[in-house]
Amino acid sequence: MRSKASCCPLTFNEPEITVWFPYIRFRQRSIERALELTDNFTWEDLQTRDADTGHLTAAGWIPLTMKYSRSAAIAVLCFHTVQSTVRIVTNHETIINAWYPFDWTVSPFYELVNISQVTIYKTEFSSVCFIVF
C-alpha cells in the first residue's frame, strides 16, 4: 500500500537552499545590479487607470490583488483550522497522517502527538505567512 507521504511534493528546506547558494554566489554581481535597478522604480508613481479607456492598469490591479489574496489566504486558514478541529474531535485523528513507533491512540500519547503536530504546523505556516503578508 502506498503511503500518503510518498506522493506529497517536496517542501523548501535546507538541501534546496544549499544547492542555490553556489549559484547565487556565482551570479552575485548580476543579482546586485538587478536590485540596484529596482531602486528607481516604484509602482506608486505609475497611473492606476488608463487615460484613454479608464480601465485599470497593472499598477491599479496590485492593491486589489493584494487585498483579495490576503482574504483568500485567511479564509483557507480558517477553514482548515475548523475542519482539522472537527476531525480531531469527532474521529479521534491527528492533523497530519504519520507513522509513530508507539500506540498514539491512547490518552497521554494522543494529546502529545496532536500538540507536537500543531507546533510543527504552526512553525511551518508562520514562515509562509511571513512571506505572503
N, C-alpha and C positions, 0 to 999 in steps of 0.2 A: 504494500500500500504506500502510495506516495504521500509524503508529509506536506503540510501547507508551507513550511519554512523553505522547502526546496524550490517552490515556484514563485516566491516573492522576489522583487527586484532588489538589487544591492543598494545599500544606503551609502551616503557620503561619509567616509570615515578616514582614518589615518593612512591606509595604503594608497588611496587615491590622492590624498594631499601630498604624500611623499613622492609620488610619480610626477606631480605637477611642479614641484619645487625646482628641479633642474631646468625645465622648460622656461619657467618664469625667470630664473636667474640668467639663462642664455638670452632671453628676449627682454631684459630689464630696460635697456635704453629705449626700445620701441614702445614699451608699456608706459614709461615715464613721459615720452613725447606725446602719446595719445592722451594721457591725463593732463598735460600742460595745455593741449588744445581745447580741453573742456573748460578751462578757467574763464575764457572769454564768452562762453555760450551759456545762456540761461533761457529756459522755456518761458519765463515770466515776461521777457522782453518781446516775445512774438505775439502777433494778433491771435485772438481766440476765435474770431469769426472772419469768414471770407468777405472782403469788401463788395464783391460783385454779387454773390449768391446769398450771403448771410448764413451759410452753413458753417458748422463747427470745423475748425482746422485741427491738425494733430495736437497743437498746443491747447486747444479748447477741450479735447477729449481727455486729457490727462487728469484733471480734477474729478471728472465723472468716473473714469476708470478706477481711480484710487478709492473713491467713495464706495462704489459697488463691489469691488474686490474685497475690501475690508469687511463690508456687511456680509458677503458670501462666506468668508473665512470664519467669521463669528458664528454665523448660522450653522455651518458644518460642525464647528467645535461644540456648540450647544447640543445639536442633535446627537453627536457621537457620545457626549457625556451622559445624556439622558438614556440613550439606547444601551450603553455599557452598564449603567447603574441598574436598569431594569433587568438586563440579562444576568447580572451578578446576583441580584436579589431573588429572582424567580427561578433560575435554572441552576443555581449554585455553580457558576462557571467563573473563569478568570477573564481578564481583559484580553490578554494575548495567549493564543494557544501555544503551549510549550510543554516539553517533557521535563519532569523532575525525577531524580533518583529516589524519591520517597513518596509516600501516600499523602498528597497535598489536600485531599478532600476532608480530612479530619480537622477538627476545630482549630487548634492553635496554628497549624501549618497553613490552613486555608486563608486565614486573615493575614498572616505574614507574607504569603505569596502575593495576595492582592495588593498589599501595601508596597511591596517591592516593585510590582509591575506598574502601579500608579506613579511611583517615584521615577522609574525609568522613563515611562511615557511622558511625564511632565517635563523631565530634563530634556528629552529629545524634542518635544513640541515647543518648549520655550526658546530653543535655539532657532527653530524655524520661524516662530513669531517675531523674534528679534530681526530677522532678515526681511520678513514680509511687511511688518509695521514699522 
